[in-house]
Amino acid sequence: MIPPDEMAAALRNQADGLCCLEAAAELLIAQTWLDRDDFTSGFITTAPGLTDARPMAAVDWTAVISALDSGQLPCSGGEQRMLRLAASLAEGIPVDLREALTGIDRLNADLLTAAIRRASGHRR
């Protein structure tokens, strides 16, 4: 298993310069998903970058949502909501905002607000 901090760096490398992917990566990194081997080994592919060999990591968001929908990715309601929001930012996978936003705690609301700013091109 790749250590979570190295996986986070690889996700950031892959998303670099792509605002929506950066936002999704930061939402994912802020949660506990990178600490879970079932998630990182099942839904994240890593490889060296083509131009500079920096480690890159890509999430198979379609597979993540499919696993959530079929009950194969156990998690709390809040974790599921944040994962769905990240998938929507990353790949445009539809999410019901009323369902996703209801019940998220203050920390996740702050993370989501920061992700929206990042996705729209505002770093801070």
WOHU-V584092 format. One record per pair of residues at least 4 apart in sequence whose C-alpha atoms are under 8 Angstrom apart, sorted by the first residue. I is the first residue (numbers start at 1). GAP is how many residues later the second one is. If there is no record, write none. Layout:
# WOHU-V584092
I GAP
I GAP
This chain:
# WOHU-V584092
1 36
1 39
1 40
2 4
2 5
3 4
3 32
4 4
4 30
4 31
5 4
6 4
7 4
7 27
7 50
8 4
8 17
8 21
8 26
9 4
9 46
9 47
10 4
10 36
10 44
10 45
10 46
10 47
11 4
11 14
11 45
11 46
11 47
12 4
12 10
12 13
12 14
12 44
13 41
13 42
13 43
13 44
14 42
14 43
14 44
15 4
15 6
15 7
15 10
16 5
16 6
17 5
18 4
19 4
19 99
19 100
19 101
19 102
20 4
20 69
20 70
20 98
20 99
20 100
21 4
21 68
21 69
21 98
22 4
22 96
22 97
23 4
23 63
23 66
23 67
23 91
23 92
23 93
23 95
23 96
24 4
24 61
24 62
24 63
24 65
24 66
24 91
25 4
25 61
25 65
26 4
26 89
27 4
27 55
27 56
27 59
27 84
27 85
27 88
28 4
28 5
28 6
28 54
28 55
28 58
29 4
29 5
30 81
31 48
32 4
33 6
33 7
34 5
34 6
35 5
36 4
37 4
37 5
38 4
39 4
39 5
40 4
40 5
41 4
43 16
43 17
43 18
43 20
43 21
44 13
44 14
44 15
44 16
45 12
45 13
45 14
45 15
46 9
46 10
46 11
46 12
47 8
47 9
47 10
48 4
48 5
48 6
48 7
48 8
49 4
49 5
49 6
49 7
60 4
61 4
61 26
61 29
61 30
62 4
62 25
62 31
63 4
64 4
64 9
65 4
65 19
65 22
66 4
67 4
67 5
67 6
68 4
68 5
68 6
68 12
75 4
75 5
76 4
77 4
78 4
78 25
78 26
78 27
79 4
80 4
81 4
81 18
81 19
81 20
81 23
82 4
82 18
82 26
83 4
84 4
84 9
84 11
84 16
85 4
85 10
85 15
86 4
87 4
87 5
87 6
88 4
88 5
88 6
88 7
89 4
89 30
95 5
96 4
97 4
98 4
100 4
104 4
104 5
105 4
106 4
107 4
108 4
109 4
110 4
111 4
112 4
113 4
114 4
114 10
115 4
116 4
117 4
117 5
117 6
117 7
118 4
118 5
118 6
